Amino acid sequence: MKKKKLFALALTATLGVSSLVGCTKQAADTSKDSSVEITNVSYDPTRELYKEYNEVFSKYWKEKTGQEVSIVQSHGGSGKQALEVANGLEADVVTLALEGDVDAVKNVGLIEDGYTSEFDLDSSPYTSSIVFLVRKGNPKNILDWNDLLKTDVGVITPNPKTSGGARWNYLAAWYYFEKQGLSEDAILQNMKTLFANVLVLDSGARGSTTSFVENKQGDVLIAWENEAFLSLEEHPDEYEIVVPSVSILCQPTVAIVDEIVDNRGTRAVSTEYLSYLYSDEAQKVEAKWYYRPSNQIILKEFEYKGNSNVITSVPSDKKWIVTNLDLTDIKHFGGWTAATEKHFKEGGLFDSIYEKK
């Protein structure tokens, strides 16, 4: 399938709230209709993944049920997307960057308790990690998190207030400094230094990629793996990926928006839409777009064979997944409720760390 340009998609794929709110609610079950439409509200970097997955699922559903299904797609910063759904954007399913953003939808009564048990692996069909994207030749010699503290390094990362990816970035950096044996006060000082080097906080991960790749801002982009590899693929002679010594296992979370699917009669197709993300066919699509499959056998098929932590080009065999990583996870921070309370709520540590320019 021919790939559209990464940043052309960024301009065209996102649907505004006004185009989605106000969809006619369908009280009856739609499973017997000749066609059905569902809406997937997702986060910034999944545009390419869901463009292909929606085609795969539509074909599968047609063959299984005889019913045509169309999927309306919406993308933006994960935290912002969660807020939009909580405020009335009608989503049958959400596929957000982290469990904490899905909780924001649950907390207004749209999603029932226990949604993380509804699908395998805490309702996380694929995972990711955080890496650095640097300019070709790595002129600032950025090899690990401590290099982001240099006074001459310009950092690009999105805003943790609106972007789920930004929260993973922040926690990965925190974990690195913690692993150095630093006290919390010393970690806070390093985080302040790091964010003092941030040139712009975009609202979402794709916006930060645009700032770094298209607008040529900064020396390093703290990025989801898929954003970094897509940039490397589209600009093979301009960038390199640096895999830091420690990072974090990012677990994007999927959920059915119970109130919406019950009102619209779309529970059956919405449930299958998320379940099929775990199928072998879908897992290979996820790996193709640089997400880590939850199926460990398929993940091994894409395991990176290189020895260096600097990746200068996409491997020709598409074996890109670096597996020998020191990865923490959100449990290390007490789960998303505790992490949000400490770091990201109004008046939390991030507010004390980042001084608006």
MOQUI-V579564 format. One record per helix or strand. SS is the DSSP state (~ for helix, > for strand). FROM is the first residue (numbers start at 0). TO is the last residue. If there is no record, write none. Layout:
BEGIN
SS:FROM:TO ; SS:FROM:TO
END
This chain:
BEGIN
~:5:11 ; ~:16:19 ; >:34:41 ; ~:43:64 ; >:67:73 ; ~:77:85 ; >:92:95 ; ~:98:105 ; ~:114:116 ; ~:119:122 ; >:125:127 ; >:129:134 ; ~:144:148 ; >:154:155 ; ~:163:178 ; ~:183:195 ; >:197:199 ; ~:204:213 ; >:219:223 ; ~:224:233 ; >:238:241 ; >:245:247 ; >:249:249 ; >:252:255 ; ~:257:263 ; ~:266:277 ; ~:279:287 ; >:291:292 ; ~:295:300 ; >:302:302 ; >:309:310 ; >:320:320 ; >:325:327 ; ~:329:332 ; ~:334:343 ; ~:348:352
END
